[in-house]
């Protein structure tokens, strides 16, 4: 059942609040990228600002994960959403007063990156606390992707029209208002208290324990390595889309909105498919397939000169991205021990969002020196190589995964072949 996890009261509140807020967030993402490119005309600065805005996630998430396992994940999320709202309000005021400068955007992006470093581990590890039945975990993770990518479909389309009609300020204002929904929803959630590690345990000891647990587990380590590689090399292509829309497609903000919406439609399709799945069986092979599709999609985008072709390629690119990310997310959350899940998901966040800024900086530099198509060809090639490597390693993981799932009772009577 696609909406099985919505039977849980807490998750229902969370789903509704996030669904509204994320549309505003995607409007702001598009408006911010377009504003940076309008002010500077530089693909390098697009990459640089993305780097500066996300590098705090890379640095801080391994440590914020410790806090996620020691304190209330719900309270952490409420604080982070308030901080995001403040950032959006400041952006709105700067743009409407016509005093916005590049350094403002850099500073506010860094601030948002710091907030994200605390938000993502709490958000990812809290999902299982919101559902009444552990069997609905995969469905809840998939629905998270569905609302995220439904917003990715709707938000950029609205933003493209709004920017062309009235400018970027409306997008920032809409995002600020949208946080009222998610903050209100979070305040309605009631999570029974769970045993947490004693507060007198040293922070360093907790961090070290989480690090060793994460990277000494063969399946967890391998999943994080694949995610980090794709995030480093492939995800930064999104940063280049404003320049791609103008330089390659010869369009404007509406063209960017079409491209982003095409990717969002594919991502939403993938998220709904993941929500319809009833078990984790087959996810390992799905990662191999989706990473391969991602590589081919990027190659097509790199070589395309026609907007419809690029939109279709981005549809499959968005679809493959979500299939890969959702599969890895589901597998990590089902493998990880409850008392270490926050720390494991902090490394997941570091791999997903922390390596992306480094990739954005590299992609911006490559695009400036060799052009956007060459940069995308490199990204597509790396994705294909990663998919092949992961596929060849799949069979060796069965001996590690099977006993974990049997012990946890996630899938009683799970067959040996779980790939």
C-alpha positions, 0 to 999 in steps of 0.5 A: 500500500503506497500510503501505509505509513500515513496510518501513523498519527505522528507521521501524518502530521510530519508528512503534511507539514513537510509537504507544504514547507518543501515547496517553499524550500525548492522555490528558494533554492531556484531563486537563490541559484538564479539570483547568484547567476544574475548578479555574477554571471559566473558558473564558478561562483555558482559552484563556490557559493554552493560549496560554502553553503554546504561544506558545514554539513561535511564538517559538522554532521559526524559530530551532530550525529552524536547529539542526535543519539543523545537528545530529542530528535524532535526538539532538534528539528523544531529549532532547525526549522525556526533557524531556516525561517529566520534565514528566509526572512533575512533573504526576503528583506535584503531582496525587497530592499534592493541591497542584496550583495553576493557576500550576503548570499554567501553568509546566509548560505553558510548559516543554512549549511550549519543548520542543515548539519544538525537538521538532517541527522535528526530528520533521517533518524527520527522517521522510524520514531514517527511510525507505529509499525517498523514494517512501514519504515521503507514506505515512510522513507519513500514517502519522504522522497515523494514529498521532497520530489513532489515539491521539487516538481512544483516549486521550481515550476512556480519559481520560474514563473514568479522570478520572470514576473516579479523577481526572486523576492517573492520566492524567499517570502513564500519559503519563510511563510511555508515554515509555519506549516512544518513548525506547527506540525512538529509541535503536534507530534508526540513521541514516547521517550526512549532510553538514551545514552547517559549524558555523562558519557564523553562526547569523544567516546560516543563519536568514536563508537559511532565511527567504528560501528559505521565503518567496520560494518561492511554493508554500511561502509559500502553503501556510504562509499557509493553514496559519497562518490555519486554525491561528489561527482554527479549531484553537483550537476544541479548547481550548473543548471542555471548556466546550462539553461542559459548557455546551452539551452539559450533560455531563461528562468522559465527554461530552468524551471522546466528542466528542474520540473522534469527532474522533479517529475522523474524523482516523484515517479521513483519515490512513488515506486519505492513507496509501493515496495513491500520489502527490502529484497532487491534493493541492492540490485536496484542501486546498481541499475539506478546508478547506471541509468544516472550515468547514461542520463548525464551523458545524454544531457551533456550531448543534448542541444534540444530542450525536450531531450534534456527534460526527458534525460533529466526525468530519468536522471531524477528518477535514478537519483531517488531510486539510489538515494532512497534504497541506500537510506532504507538499507542503512536504517534497517541495518543500523542498531537503534542506539547508533542510528543517529550517528550512522545517519550523520555519516549518511548525511555527510556522504549525501550532502557534505561531499556535494559542496566539494563536488560543486566547487570542482564542477564549477571549476571544470565548467569554467575551464572546459565547459558544461558538457565536458563536466557532465560527461565526466560525471556520467562516466564516474556514475557508470563505473561506480554502478559496475563496481557495486554490482560486482560486490553485491554477492559478497554482502549476503553473508553480512545482511542476512543474519542482521535482518533475521535477528531484527525480525524485519523480514522473518524467513528472509531467503538467502538471496536478498540482492 
